[in-house]
Amino acid sequence: MFDYRNNLKQILAKTSGDDQSLRNSLAAIKLIIGMTENEKDAAPSEAKNADSEKQQLESLFSSLAELLLSPGNSKAKKTALAAIHHLMFIQGNTPSFRQSVNKLEQAVRSSKTTKETINKKVFEKALEKKPAPKRDYRKGKRYTVIRLLSGCDLINDSNRRVFTLKESQIHALNLKSGDIVEALPEQNNSNYEAEILRVVGYHQLPSMEVDQISTFKYGVVQGRPGHYSVSRNIKGQKLRIRGKSILLPVDASKFSEGNVPLLDGSIVDLAWYDGDVRIKKDPSEAIKIRWIYEVDPPQTTSKIKKRKVKSDKTEEELARLDLDLHYERVGIAIGDNQNEAILEGIVKSYHGIPFAIDAFQGKKKVIENQIKDLDIVILVTAFAAHDSTWNIREFASKYHVKFAVSSSKGFQSFERALYRAEKGLPAYEGNQTIEYQKLEQ
């Protein structure tokens, strides 16, 4: 700040007592005081302008970065143009600076959304993890399951039917008559009456209250369009009704879910009421398709993509194992759906039907219901909860399900576990030497 004290002293020392001298001294003092006030006002104004310019530059750089990532972004273009216009009116700009700013303005205005940007946004949106639906278990009411040929009824304590559920809602739960479940009315999907929250128990229902249902699981469809039939399942067992082997014509139009096509080689579950009088006269009218599994067509060896692994010298092709699951149901005990798609793809490549088992929460009843009808269970210990590991071993032994352990999430470790389970080899590989037969190239 300007130090005006000496100037005032000099003015006062030279001031005489006449009117003119006093007027001149007063004018000089006012001028000095005015200079100091202008200096005070200028300092905050300059600081304010500097802060404003800094904010505009930050805004400009941020919006330009956004335009580079997403060309044509309207919000980023608007912000960038506003910052550019502000910078154009800064005092002291040189002609070359203004020319560069004009070029930048034209470039921002010409920024347009590209096809790649649109595809990227669509791809990113598809990959967004959808939040799991919130379930308030406190509001769920308990019902008893009465199994139907397709789907089930939920009855209350007064034996009154409250809800009817579709097969697609309950198939993965492997429900049977007598299971006790907690359910809520379905409000978000008009196609469903209720949503099952969990299985909480089981009690034996009197045979007089429930129609007895027989099933034939994993039947193999054979034939051509309009002439499909089922006579055996994936294990080669014949379809028998009251002790008699039959060839059952099947029609996909009678499948209530209707969203999976019926093809030669499809795998289906069949169901019928034991007391249906049509069983003897016309089995095709009494026996219904309960479920059609989504199974990829079998791949020939020549069409299978060969994986590659790195070696110290060159990349060598990894030979496939000599393994064919013949459409057996393979349970993948894994936690929280991690790596589920990769492991399911491996099972399908060996002609198996994959089923994910949630080994993360460790609910014993749910795990038992999932395992009891499987042919093979592979436990991926890298993802499974400790208590679930014991439950899976117990139920695999109880229901005579082939069992093996993959200690790693790698596909080679999982393939080997699949091979050991199918061939009856040790469940754990450990340090022992096991020979894995490979397909001839």
PEWO-V852947 format. One line per field, one symbol per residue. ss: DSSP state (H for helix, E for strand, C for the rest). phi: phi as a letter, one per 20 degrees, with the letter a starting at -180 (. if undefined). psi: psi as a letter, one per 30 degrees, with the letter a starting at -180 (. if undefined). A space follows every 10 residues. Layout:
ss: ???
phi: ???
psi: ???
//
This chain:
ss: CCCCHHHHHH HHHHCCCCHH HHHHHHHHHH HHHHHHHHHH HHHHHHHHHH HHHHHHHHHH HHHHHHHHHC CCCHHHHHHH HHHHHHHHCC CCCCHHHHHH HHHHHHHHHC CCCCHHHHHH HHHHHHHCCC CCCCCCHHHC EEEEEEECCC CEEEECCCCC EEEEECHHHH HHHCCCCCEE EEEEECCCCC CCCEEEEEEE EECCCCHHHC CCEEEEEEEE EEEECCEEEE EEECCCCECE ECCEECCEEC CHHHCCCCCC CCCCCCEEEE EEECCCCHHH HCHHHHCEEE EECCCCCCCC HHHCCCEEEE CCCCEEEECC ECCCCCCCEE EEEECCCCCH HHHHHHHHHC CCEEEEEECC CCCHHHHHHH HCCCCEEEEE CCCCCHHHHH HHHHHHHHCC CEEEEECCCC HHHHHHHHHH HHHCCCCCCC CCCCCCCECC C
phi: .fedffffff fffeeeeeff ffffffffff ffffffffff ffffffffff ffffffffff fffffffffc gngfffffff ffffffffdf fnfegfffff fffffffffe fcfeffffff ffffffefff ffffdeffef decdedfdgc nbdddefemd fdccdeffed ffelfcfofd cdbcgedecf edebceeaed rbbfegffec ffddccelfe ecpcgncebc ccdfenfffd dlndfcdefc cffeeffmdc fecfnfdcdd bbffefffgf ebgfeeedfe bdeecfggee gfeffefcce cfdcedfeff ffbcelmfed edebdmmflf fffffffffd mddecedfee emffffffff egdedccdee ffdeffffgf ffgfffffdl efcbddecef ffffgfffff ffemegfdfl efecedfdff e
psi: kkjgeeeeee eeefkaflee eeeeeeeeee eeeeeeeeee eeeeeeeeee eeeeeeeeee eeeeeeeeei kgjeeeeeee eeeeeeffgk kgkleeeeee eeeeeeeeef klkleeeeee eeeeeffkjk kkkkkjfffk lklkkjklej alkklafghk kelkllefff effhllkfkk lklkkjffjf fkelkkelkf akkkkkfffk kkklljkhkk klalkfhllk flafggkkjk jhfkkljjkk kffgjeegfk kklkflklkl klkegkffee eieffeklje kkkjkkkkkl effkkklklk leelkkkjkl likjfhhlkj kjjlkggkge eeeeeeeefg hljkkkkjge fgjeeeeeee efglekkkjj fffkleeeee eeeeeeeegh kkklkjflfk eeeeeeeeee eegglkekeb gljkkjklkk .
//
